Amino acid sequence: MRRQSTMATMAAASVLAATVTLAGCGAPGLPGAPSLLDSPGAAVTQDQSSRIMERVMAADTDVREGKPEAISHLNAIYAGEGARAVKANQTLTASKAKSLPKGAPSDVKVLATSRGTDYPRYLLGASLPPGNKQPLLHMIVGTDVRTPYRIAMSAQMLPTAHINAFYAANEGSPVVTDGSDMNVKPVDLLKAYADGLSDKAPENPPYDPDTFSEQIHKKAKEFDQDYEAITTVARSNQVMADPMVAMRQLNGDTMVMGAIERTEIYTIKPGKQMKTPGLVAPFLPGRAILVQKAQVQVMQFLVFILPKDGKAKLVAATEQVVGASGF
């Protein structure tokens, strides 16, 4: 019946790119991790950053392939909202609601390292996962001298995106701490984009239009129009504190990486009911039918290029369901 297909359509509106996997990094206790520390007390060299990336991809491959040892070390492989997304993936794959690509990625490379010896430290990497046509950008973070480098987020590059060069790895790229010398601060850029996703964009937003946000708005509008007799929908978007980093490129532009959590609350109208969809059901075991309310959390991992002059451009984006509730 029409009402039984409602939540499946809801899931499609909520998740536009949920098949992209977050990558990880080498950690103590995992095969291929030679030591606890990665470059304590010294700047990361080009050789060290390459070895870190190798461990990142090896650990992520083990997680995607379901190897118990890697899965038991998720908190040592992933950080921040990246860890939350990977744990949600484990819930989805265990219930067979989602499958992850098997095999090691190709074209693995380090694009940038953060400058200096202070913590946190960052690596920007890229890889091409099995079966993907577009590469992923990975933000890898070393939070302190006693913690191994972990993946904080990954996002799939948009088809027309281009990444300009960073400083050489041995020199390191400057991390932008507040952006007071820029036409818009990185955190304000992310907040403005979150407002735009919530249909509250400023009159002159600091970013160019992009296909990612266009698809989100299109799917949401289609759902609201098709199912207004069954449910009312409230959506909100919030910038997350972790991950968030901005690194300066050689030409003076800045790459801004961050995450925005979208919360969707569906209030089912009296006398109506909805079948719990595939991507929500694993978070609601035993609830095949929803009769009052459903709430879905979706993490949006985003990468912008913010030029010295002009508006920011979105170059990579990925959505990932990270939680749901309902009754």
Order of alpha helices (4+ residues) and beta strands (2+ residues): alpha-alpha-alpha-alpha-alpha-beta-beta-beta-beta-alpha-alpha-beta-beta-beta-beta-beta-beta
